[in-house]
Amino acid sequence: AGWFRRLLHKPKPSSVESLKSSHSASSSPSSSSSSSSAKSSSSSGMSLATSSISLSPVSAPDISASDSPRWDKSYDVCICHSEGDVELVEELVSYLESQPESFRCFLQLRDAVAGSAVVTELCDAVQNSHCWVMLITPGFLQDPWCRYQMHQALAEAPMANGRTIPVLKDVDRKDYPRELRNIYYIYMALKEKSFRQIRDTVMRYLQDLCRSSTKRME
């Protein structure tokens, strides 16, 4: 009887301990799996980050390439100006033509064909140029030929962004031609800055022209 009572009161193996050991055995692979999953996720995140960092920026189209639509016209820029602004325009043309892109400019006094009609020359210059710079000065506003050339440019491409580039000099805003009111202008306060803005506008238009041409071909 004594030994039977001792047997009944003998402590059994702890169920908690057995559960712990069991849980420990089962959780070990799980944790390692979780750990490897975390590592995998981490490495995946790093690879994504690396790949996003290594992406090269979209390069600007080469407007000077042999197949560029830039060459579809004879000139990149046609300068419309009054006779009294010849010196300033010659400086602008010299600046544009000396750029790395070697912009091709039409300057009436230099490039017009001797013996040809003025109207014909003006219309041909507008049609064969990508962009038109309108140097709007008091002399421009009083010159009927300047206004005629401005109207020809607007008729050629009335809604083409970047093709018509009005440049105001010594003209009040209220005197800005009504025909150009829907087009932003460059105000020439500092000559060097204005020249750079003109150059950037022409460049942007030619790049957009190249992109559009590439998309159509694709």
C-alpha positions in Angstrom: 0.0 0.0 0.0 2.9 2.3 0.8 4.6 1.9 -2.4 1.3 2.2 -4.3 0.6 5.6 -2.6 4.2 6.7 -3.5 3.5 5.7 -7.1 0.3 7.8 -7.2 2.1 10.9 -5.8 5.2 10.6 -8.0 5.4 13.8 -10.1 4.7 13.3 -13.8 6.9 14.9 -16.5 5.9 18.5 -16.8 3.5 19.0 -19.7 4.6 22.6 -20.0 8.2 21.5 -20.5 7.2 19.0 -23.1 5.1 21.6 -24.8 8.1 23.9 -24.7 10.4 21.4 -26.2 7.9 20.5 -28.8 7.3 24.1 -29.6 11.0 24.7 -29.7 11.5 21.9 -32.1 8.7 23.0 -34.4 9.4 26.7 -34.3 13.0 26.3 -35.2 12.5 25.6 -38.9 9.7 28.2 -39.0 11.9 30.9 -37.6 14.7 30.0 -40.0 12.2 30.0 -42.8 11.0 33.4 -41.6 14.5 34.6 -41.3 15.4 33.4 -44.8 12.2 34.9 -46.1 13.1 38.2 -44.4 16.6 38.0 -45.9 15.1 37.2 -49.3 12.7 40.1 -49.0 15.5 42.3 -47.9 17.8 41.2 -50.7 14.9 41.6 -53.1 14.3 45.1 -51.9 17.9 45.9 -52.2 18.0 44.6 -55.7 15.0 46.7 -56.6 16.6 49.7 -55.1 19.8 49.0 -56.9 18.1 48.4 -60.2 16.1 51.7 -59.8 19.3 53.6 -59.0 21.2 52.0 -61.9 18.5 53.1 -64.4 20.0 55.6 -66.8 18.1 58.8 -67.4 16.2 59.2 -70.7 18.7 60.8 -73.1 17.7 63.7 -75.2 17.3 63.0 -78.9 20.2 63.9 -81.1 18.9 66.7 -83.3 22.1 66.6 -85.4 21.7 62.9 -86.5 21.6 62.3 -90.2 18.0 61.0 -90.1 16.7 63.9 -87.9 13.6 65.6 -89.1 15.5 68.8 -88.4 16.9 68.5 -92.0 13.5 68.5 -93.6 13.7 72.3 -93.6 16.4 74.6 -94.8 16.6 76.7 -91.6 16.2 76.1 -87.9 15.3 79.8 -87.2 14.0 82.7 -89.2 14.5 86.1 -87.6 11.9 88.7 -88.3 13.0 92.2 -87.4 12.9 95.8 -88.4 15.8 97.5 -90.3 16.7 99.6 -87.2 17.4 96.4 -85.2 19.9 94.9 -87.6 22.9 95.1 -85.3 21.1 93.3 -82.4 19.8 90.6 -84.8 23.3 90.0 -86.2 24.5 89.5 -82.6 21.7 87.0 -82.0 22.4 85.1 -85.2 26.1 85.0 -84.4 25.3 83.6 -81.0 22.9 80.9 -82.4 25.2 79.8 -85.2 28.2 79.5 -82.9 26.4 77.1 -80.5 27.5 73.4 -80.6 24.3 72.6 -82.5 25.2 75.2 -85.2 21.7 76.5 -85.6 20.9 77.5 -89.2 19.5 81.0 -89.2 17.8 82.9 -92.0 18.7 86.6 -92.0 17.0 88.5 -94.7 19.7 91.0 -95.5 22.3 88.2 -95.7 20.4 85.2 -97.1 17.8 86.7 -99.4 18.4 85.9 -103.1 19.3 89.0 -105.1 16.6 89.9 -107.7 13.8 87.9 -106.0 10.6 89.5 -104.9 10.5 90.5 -101.2 7.1 88.8 -100.6 8.4 85.6 -102.1 11.5 85.6 -100.0 9.6 86.3 -96.8 7.1 83.5 -97.5 9.8 81.0 -98.4 11.8 81.9 -95.3 8.7 81.2 -93.1 7.8 78.0 -94.8 11.4 76.7 -94.8 12.2 77.4 -91.1 11.3 75.4 -88.0 11.0 78.4 -85.7 10.4 82.1 -86.1 11.8 84.7 -83.8 9.8 87.9 -83.8 12.0 90.7 -82.4 9.2 93.1 -81.4 10.5 96.6 -81.0 9.0 100.0 -81.8 10.4 99.7 -85.3 8.8 96.3 -85.7 5.4 97.6 -84.8 5.7 100.3 -87.4 7.1 98.1 -90.2 4.3 96.6 -92.4 6.7 93.9 -93.7 7.4 92.7 -90.2 3.7 92.4 -89.5 3.2 90.7 -92.8 5.9 88.1 -91.9 4.3 87.7 -88.5 0.9 86.9 -90.0 2.6 84.4 -92.4 4.2 82.6 -89.5 0.9 82.4 -87.6 -0.9 81.2 -90.7 1.7 78.5 -91.2 1.4 77.0 -87.8 -1.1 78.9 -85.6 -1.1 76.3 -82.7 2.4 75.0 -82.8 4.0 75.4 -79.4 7.5 76.8 -79.5 7.7 77.6 -83.2 6.7 81.3 -82.9 9.0 83.0 -80.4 8.1 86.6 -79.6 10.9 88.7 -78.1 9.9 92.1 -76.7 12.4 94.9 -76.4 11.7 98.5 -75.5 7.9 97.9 -76.0 5.3 98.2 -73.3 3.2 95.2 -72.5 0.1 97.0 -73.6 1.6 97.3 -77.1 2.2 93.6 -77.5 0.5 92.6 -80.8 -3.0 91.2 -80.3 -2.3 88.4 -82.8 0.3 87.0 -80.4 -1.7 87.4 -77.1 -2.0 83.6 -76.8 1.8 83.1 -77.0 4.2 83.7 -74.1 7.0 86.1 -75.0 10.6 86.7 -73.9 11.3 90.1 -72.5 14.7 91.3 -73.4 16.2 93.0 -70.4 19.6 91.3 -70.3 20.7 90.5 -73.8 22.8 87.4 -72.8 20.0 85.9 -70.8 17.5 86.5 -73.6 19.8 85.0 -76.2 20.1 81.9 -74.0 16.3 81.7 -73.6 15.8 81.9 -77.4 18.4 79.1 -77.9 16.8 76.9 -75.3 13.3 77.4 -76.9 14.6 76.4 -80.4 16.4 73.5 -78.9 13.4 72.2 -77.1 11.2 72.5 -80.2 13.7 70.5 -82.3 14.0 67.8 -79.6 10.2 67.5 -79.4 10.1 67.3 -83.2 12.6 64.4 -83.1 10.6 62.6 -80.3 7.4 62.9 -82.2 9.0 61.6 -85.4 10.4 58.6 -83.5 7.0 57.7 -82.0 5.4 57.8 -85.4 8.0 55.4 -86.8 7.4 53.0 -83.8 
